[in-house]
């Protein structure tokens, strides 16, 4: 996709101060230490309780950056070759731009949330699907209000599948991430006490996380987990469910057996009446559950059981 600083100002419905509206933008930056291609970079001067990105405009300008999104234009006359997009809130602007970019792609997009296992599920699912799809995924653990838009911006013309994780620490955050990722496939991992301080209960936190999946085609989760199952039932999302189970043989994905030896675990499963198996080089229950979530998503994406078994 071709963006200019002028077209981005139009998307953000924000005034552009500068003389080069046709300056090309391919990269978004929020951390001045991560600069790589200054001439193609748009820097968002983000203000947090820990710092103010406006303080780094001079350093970045000296290193060749010419395009900035700011909430304070004071002193911009010192940068005669720069373009400044002026917005009320730079984080909201970053999120809005990424959400607009996401809407250009009519492809399957996996959104992953939960308390534990988000990054592992993202990486393992990438390895299961990379033989079939050209995948764009979140780098590292980019799952925050800033990390998610930076991840989604990476969607390119050759992307066939997106895999993004979303993390929250307080109520009200997930709706913003939902509009950015706009997932078609949802994976809800385990819910634990991590980041619990701003929630009254695990149930409340699970309900908040489910906001990510309100427009999904399918939702994948452990149907044997009562907190997850109760929250999904109350949410009435309207999406198809792959609520896999180790006890209910009527579920679309039934885990027939889990057998551990000294160095690996073999999982035998039945999906839509066909039985198959795979092994992973882990013994812990968390890794087993993460692998089953990945299995369900890969099967839904029509990755063959043989490929899944090989890549597991």
TATAMO-V308798 format. One record per helix or strand. SS is the DSSP state (a for helix, b for strand). FROM is the first residue (numbers start at 1). TO is the last residue. Records with the same first field share a line. If there is no record, write none. Layout:
BEGIN
SS: FROM-TO + FROM-TO
END
This chain:
BEGIN
b: 3-4 + 15-17 + 24-25 + 27-29 + 41-44 + 47-48 + 51-52 + 67-70 + 83-86 + 108-113 + 135-137 + 161-165 + 185-188 + 218-222 + 240-245 + 253-260 + 265-271 + 274-280
a: 5-12 + 32-34 + 38-40 + 53-62 + 76-78 + 90-102 + 118-129 + 147-152 + 174-181 + 202-213 + 226-235 + 285-300 + 305-311
END
